[in-house]
Amino acid sequence: MAAELGRLTPRDRHLLNLLDQHRTFTTDQLVDLAFGSVGRARNRLNTLHDRGILDRFRHYQRPGSQAWRWTLGPVGAALLAAGRDEALPRPAAVRDATARLAMSPTLAHLLTVNGFFVALTAHARAHPGARLVRWWNEARCREACGTLVRPDGHGVWSDDTRAGGGRAVPFWVEADLGTETLPRVVGKLTGYAALPPRRAYPVLFWLPTAAREANLHTHLHRAGLPDGLTVATATREHAAAPGPAGPVWRIVGHHDRVRLAHLPAPTGGGTSWDG
């Protein structure tokens, strides 16, 4: 560990902190987060893997190979624990955690949530003036929301470019894989409506297909929205090119799509965000 401290670059430390907070990323996601090319990313990630700083896993896939999923290795987890003055985890415990993550039924959902925020980060890297100011994982969201609701993530998007108009927009994210019934999905909005005014952020549903989005809007039109709540939807297939920062968000009750930075400010007496 002492030897590794002198070999870690600032980017390496950044990757360790991201994996500590968000558990796992694919190779492509790490390229977007911190590297300029796939080749450079693979070389560095493989080096960190060989030194035990990172670990990786992937499932059998035919044809082709599934992308590696990267997570903390025994040395990386120990370095983070030492930096927090915590007991160092046993290497076997770190590997056990990786195995549980690899077999977790929620792995696809986690990668979808992380992919949403990675896409925003990649957009910001390519557009000076745009920035993902805040990115909370599910555990940090639970600390803020208590038992009222369990968001998949929370962020604050700031866009000072000409297209963005210089606005900072806070939001909650619900990443949908199409596995829940629409009444169950819509039922989550009751909890969001009960949050205090300072947490009354727009709720974004990140959906898999246009058909799922259309059905959700139909259901919401019939059921109605809780008072003071802004809900917007976008689909991963529709947003593939512009990404979630682009004009892909359809606010419930409207037909036009707007940029993430153009979502309406929170209502109910809350500030634009509490940062």
RODO-2510 file (C-alpha; in nm, 4 decimals, decimal comma):
residues 275
     n   res          X          Y          Z
     1     m     0,0000     0,0000     0,0000
     2     a     0,2774     0,2461     0,0864
     3     a     0,4374     0,1852    -0,2515
     4     e     0,1063     0,2370    -0,4318
     5     l     0,0511     0,5786    -0,2760
     6     g     0,3383     0,7174    -0,4782
     7     r     0,2175     0,5589    -0,8013
     8     l    -0,1447     0,6726    -0,8022
     9     t    -0,2234     0,9626    -1,0328
    10     p    -0,4961     1,2193    -0,9582
    11     r    -0,7119     1,0425    -1,2169
    12     d    -0,6566     0,7097    -1,0397
    13     r    -0,7742     0,8636    -0,7135
    14     h    -1,0760     1,0105    -0,8913
    15     l    -1,1675     0,6653    -1,0232
    16     l    -1,1322     0,5122    -0,6768
    17     n    -1,3656     0,7734    -0,5283
    18     l    -1,6221     0,7212    -0,8047
    19     l    -1,6174     0,3434    -0,7587
    20     d    -1,6403     0,3854    -0,3831
    21     q    -1,9585     0,5911    -0,4216
    22     h    -2,1212     0,4204    -0,7203
    23     r    -1,9841     0,0635    -0,6969
    24     t    -1,9287    -0,0296    -1,0623
    25     f    -1,8888     0,1050    -1,4149
    26     t    -1,8355    -0,0523    -1,7541
    27     t    -1,5194     0,0162    -1,9524
    28     d    -1,7069     0,2535    -2,1839
    29     q    -1,8503     0,4412    -1,8883
    30     l    -1,5023     0,4899    -1,7417
    31     v    -1,3814     0,6128    -2,0814
    32     d    -1,6499     0,8826    -2,0721
    33     l    -1,5792     0,9689    -1,7099
    34     a    -1,2041     1,0070    -1,7118
    35     f    -1,0248     0,9092    -2,0333
    36     g    -0,9889     1,0459    -2,3816
    37     s    -0,9789     0,7166    -2,5679
    38     v    -1,0699     0,3507    -2,5254
    39     g    -0,7115     0,2398    -2,5791
    40     r    -0,5735     0,4702    -2,3099
    41     a    -0,8463     0,3617    -2,0709
    42     r    -0,7872    -0,0093    -2,1249
    43     n    -0,4131     0,0248    -2,0724
    44     r    -0,4523     0,2098    -1,7434
    45     l    -0,7396    -0,0015    -1,6132
    46     n    -0,5501    -0,3213    -1,6859
    47     t    -0,2469    -0,1833    -1,5022
    48     l    -0,4578    -0,0950    -1,1984
    49     h    -0,6163    -0,4400    -1,2117
    50     d    -0,2761    -0,6123    -1,2174
    51     r    -0,1762    -0,4153    -0,9061
    52     g    -0,4948    -0,5114    -0,7175
    53     i    -0,6264    -0,1554    -0,7076
    54     l    -0,9242    -0,2398    -0,9284
    55     d    -1,1131    -0,5608    -0,9867
    56     r    -1,3394    -0,6579    -1,2743
    57     f    -1,5990    -0,9133    -1,3796
    58     r    -1,8236    -0,9977    -1,6719
    59     h    -2,0772    -1,2634    -1,7560
    60     y    -2,0620    -1,5140    -2,0374
    61     q    -2,2128    -1,3780    -2,3566
    62     r    -2,2478    -1,5282    -2,7010
    63     p    -2,1759    -1,4027    -2,9595
    64     g    -1,8979    -1,1652    -2,8593
    65     s    -1,7836    -1,0694    -2,5123
    66     q    -1,9621    -0,8674    -2,2490
    67     a    -1,7894    -0,5462    -2,1484
    68     w    -1,5903    -0,5607    -1,8274
    69     r    -1,7582    -0,4245    -1,5164
    70     w    -1,4997    -0,2549    -1,2965
    71     t    -1,5056    -0,2238    -0,9200
    72     l    -1,2649    -0,1756    -0,6295
    73     g    -0,9886    -0,4292    -0,5819
    74     p    -0,8422    -0,5285    -0,2424
    75     v    -0,5632    -0,2708    -0,2570
    76     g    -0,7929     0,0074    -0,3773
    77     a    -1,0481    -0,0645    -0,1029
    78     a    -0,7687    -0,0673     0,1567
    79     l    -0,6322     0,2660     0,0340
    80     l    -0,9742     0,4279     0,0652
    81     a    -1,0265     0,2828     0,4143
    82     a    -0,6858     0,4077     0,5248
    83     g    -0,7696     0,7560     0,3958
    84     r    -1,0817     0,7560     0,6156
    85     d    -0,8934     0,6163     0,9167
    86     e    -1,1054     0,3001     0,9077
    87     a    -1,0087    -0,0608     0,9647
    88     l    -0,8621    -0,2077     0,6471
    89     p    -1,0930    -0,4618     0,4809
    90     r    -0,9666    -0,8165     0,4371
    91     p    -0,8881    -0,8983     0,0723
    92     a    -1,1254    -1,1947     0,0896
    93     a    -1,4075    -0,9655     0,2073
    94     v    -1,3488    -0,7294    -0,0858
    95     r    -1,3557    -1,0188    -0,3327
    96     d    -1,6731    -1,1543    -0,1713
    97     a    -1,8377    -0,8136    -0,2181
    98     t    -1,7377    -0,8166    -0,5860
    99     a    -1,8847    -1,1636    -0,6307
   100     r    -2,2133    -1,0554    -0,4714
   101     l    -2,2239    -0,7495    -0,6950
   102     a    -2,1584    -0,9614    -1,0042
   103     m    -2,4528    -1,1866    -0,9173
   104     s    -2,6852    -0,9133    -0,7910
   105     p    -3,0290    -0,9026    -0,9584
   106     t    -3,0096    -0,5221    -0,9427
   107     l    -2,6787    -0,4947    -1,1324
   108     a    -2,8436    -0,3949    -1,4618
   109     h    -3,0433    -0,1265    -1,2834
   110     l    -2,7313     0,0088    -1,1115
   111     l    -2,5450     0,0305    -1,4411
   112     t    -2,8435     0,2089    -1,5980
   113     v    -2,8519     0,4694    -1,3215
   114     n    -2,4766     0,5203    -1,3377
   115     g    -2,4954     0,5391    -1,7168
   116     f    -2,7387     0,8294    -1,6921
   117     f    -2,4972     1,0362    -1,4838
   118     v    -2,1970     0,9252    -1,6886
   119     a    -2,3692     1,0589    -2,0013
   120     l    -2,4148     1,3970    -1,8316
   121     t    -2,0506     1,3988    -1,7237
   122     a    -1,9393     1,3158    -2,0788
   123     h    -2,1544     1,5994    -2,2143
   124     a    -1,9975     1,8403    -1,9672
   125     r    -1,6456     1,7326    -2,0667
   126     a    -1,7267     1,8130    -2,4292
   127     h    -1,9130     2,1401    -2,3610
   128     p    -1,7279     2,3993    -2,1503
   129     g    -1,9800     2,5806    -1,9331
   130     a    -2,1901     2,2715    -1,8632
   131     r    -2,1323     2,0831    -1,5393
   132     l    -2,2798     1,8073    -1,3266
   133     v    -2,2594     1,9920    -0,9954
   134     r    -2,3880     1,7105    -0,7777
   135     w    -2,4341     1,3348    -0,8141
   136     w    -2,5850     1,1354    -0,5295
   137     n    -2,6163     0,7598    -0,5246
   138     e    -2,9193     0,5736    -0,3898
   139     a    -2,7791     0,5503    -0,0358
   140     r    -2,7157     0,9260    -0,0177
   141     c    -3,0679     0,9886    -0,1495
   142     r    -3,2127     0,7756     0,1304
   143     e    -3,0319     0,9923     0,3845
   144     a    -3,1989     1,3004     0,2356
   145     c    -3,5470     1,1530     0,1814
   146     g    -3,5881     0,9217     0,4794
   147     t    -3,8710     0,6746     0,4371
   148     l    -4,0857     0,8936     0,2101
   149     v    -3,9380     0,7764    -0,1189
   150     r    -3,6315     0,5970    -0,2544
   151     p    -3,4904     0,7811    -0,5579
   152     d    -3,2379     0,5999    -0,7733
   153     g    -3,0238     0,9105    -0,7872
   154     h    -3,0114     1,2862    -0,7547
   155     g    -2,8170     1,5480    -0,9402
   156     v    -2,7816     1,9179    -1,0086
   157     w    -2,7138     2,0116    -1,3696
   158     s    -2,5671     2,3533    -1,4474
   159     d    -2,5479     2,4790    -1,8051
   160     d    -2,3923     2,8183    -1,8759
   161     t    -2,3702     2,7568    -2,2493
   162     r    -2,5858     2,9501    -2,4938
   163     a    -2,8166     2,6494    -2,5325
   164     g    -2,8479     2,6001    -2,1579
   165     g    -2,9206     2,9604    -2,0685
   166     g    -2,7140     2,9713    -1,7490
   167     r    -2,9505     2,7716    -1,5305
   168     a    -2,8884     2,5188    -1,2529
   169     v    -3,1540     2,2490    -1,2321
   170     p    -3,1829     1,9964    -0,9474
   171     f    -3,3627     1,6691    -1,0109
   172     w    -3,4463     1,3227    -0,8829
   173     v    -3,3957     1,0240    -1,1148
   174     e    -3,6062     0,7109    -1,1479
   175     a    -3,4399     0,4655    -1,3869
   176     d    -3,7004     0,2314    -1,5298
   177     l    -3,6162    -0,1041    -1,6922
   178     g    -3,9755    -0,1853    -1,7815
   179     t    -4,0021    -0,4551    -1,5155
   180     e    -4,2516    -0,2812    -1,2845
   181     t    -4,6185    -0,2201    -1,3533
   182     l    -4,7122     0,1356    -1,4404
   183     p    -4,9363     0,1771    -1,1317
   184     r    -4,6377     0,0862    -0,9152
   185     v    -4,4162     0,3340    -1,1019
   186     v    -4,6725     0,6132    -1,0705
   187     g    -4,7303     0,5270    -0,7056
   188     k    -4,3801     0,6519    -0,6247
   189     l    -4,4896     1,0090    -0,6942
   190     t    -4,6866     1,0259    -0,3705
   191     g    -4,3619     1,0054    -0,1771
   192     y    -4,1967     1,2753    -0,3875
   193     a    -4,4932     1,5064    -0,3300
   194     a    -4,4488     1,4624     0,0463
   195     l    -4,0873     1,5835     0,0466
   196     p    -4,0191     1,9208     0,2114
   197     p    -4,0115     2,2285    -0,0163
   198     r    -3,6314     2,2431    -0,0218
   199     r    -3,6308     1,8947    -0,1794
   200     a    -3,9174     1,9600    -0,4230
   201     y    -3,7116     1,8882    -0,7305
   202     p    -3,8456     1,7701    -1,0686
   203     v    -3,8743     1,3912    -1,0956
   204     l    -3,7189     1,2433    -1,4109
   205     f    -3,8220     0,9023    -1,5413
   206     w    -3,5436     0,7551    -1,7564
   207     l    -3,7261     0,4933    -1,9641
   208     p    -3,6143     0,2146    -2,1989
   209     t    -3,8452     0,2643    -2,4983
   210     a    -4,0785     0,5149    -2,6613
   211     a    -4,3693     0,2732    -2,6130
   212     r    -4,3072     0,2581    -2,2393
   213     e    -4,2940     0,6381    -2,2282
   214     a    -4,6219     0,6775    -2,4190
   215     n    -4,7952     0,4304    -2,1886
   216     l    -4,6650     0,6103    -1,8816
   217     h    -4,7957     0,9458    -2,0045
   218     t    -5,1347     0,7895    -2,0750
   219     h    -5,1462     0,6449    -1,7250
   220     l    -5,0400     0,9750    -1,5669
   221     h    -5,3040     1,1624    -1,7691
   222     r    -5,5692     0,9384    -1,6187
   223     a    -5,4334     0,9289    -1,2658
   224     g    -5,3216     1,2912    -1,2441
   225     l    -5,0130     1,4358    -1,0753
   226     p    -4,9847     1,5374    -0,7107
   227     d    -5,0105     1,9146    -0,6702
   228     g    -4,6879     2,1079    -0,7204
   229     l    -4,4923     1,8164    -0,8648
   230     t    -4,3031     1,8413    -1,1953
   231     v    -4,2484     1,5118    -1,3769
   232     a    -4,0592     1,4687    -1,7048
   233     t    -3,9717     1,1635    -1,9117
   234     a    -3,7129     1,0624    -2,1689
   235     t    -3,6122     0,7345    -2,3273
   236     r    -3,2676     0,5872    -2,3661
   237     e    -3,3373     0,4997    -2,7301
   238     h    -3,4546     0,8539    -2,8133
   239     a    -3,1721     1,0223    -2,6193
   240     a    -2,8897     0,8066    -2,7574
   241     a    -2,7388     1,0842    -2,9711
   242     p    -2,8003     1,4080    -2,7746
   243     g    -2,7862     1,2381    -2,4338
   244     p    -2,9913     1,3332    -2,1286
   245     a    -2,8629     1,6907    -2,1350
   246     g    -3,0257     1,7535    -2,4717
   247     p    -3,3812     1,8445    -2,5766
   248     v    -3,5213     1,5001    -2,4935
   249     w    -3,7393     1,5674    -2,1874
   250     r    -4,1161     1,5665    -2,2189
   251     i    -4,2876     1,7281    -1,9215
   252     v    -4,6085     1,5531    -1,8216
   253     g    -4,8992     1,7537    -1,9599
   254     h    -4,6949     1,8926    -2,2523
   255     h    -4,5982     1,7588    -2,5946
   256     d    -4,2799     1,9515    -2,6715
   257     r    -3,9424     1,8299    -2,5506
   258     v    -3,6978     2,0545    -2,3678
   259     r    -3,3364     2,0444    -2,2578
   260     l    -3,2519     1,9290    -1,9060
   261     a    -3,1426     2,2840    -1,8205
   262     h    -3,4837     2,4171    -1,9288
   263     l    -3,6950     2,2126    -1,6889
   264     p    -3,9092     2,4367    -1,4676
   265     a    -3,7789     2,5435    -1,1301
   266     p    -3,9163     2,3644    -0,8223
   267     t    -4,2488     2,4915    -0,6940
   268     g    -4,4015     2,4961    -0,3485
   269     g    -4,1752     2,7606    -0,2003
   270     g    -3,8484     2,5748    -0,2482
   271     t    -3,5297     2,7326    -0,3766
   272     s    -3,3871     2,6235    -0,7099
   273     w    -3,1605     2,3931    -0,5128
   274     d    -3,0104     2,3858    -0,1680
   275     g    -2,6450     2,4134    -0,2709
***
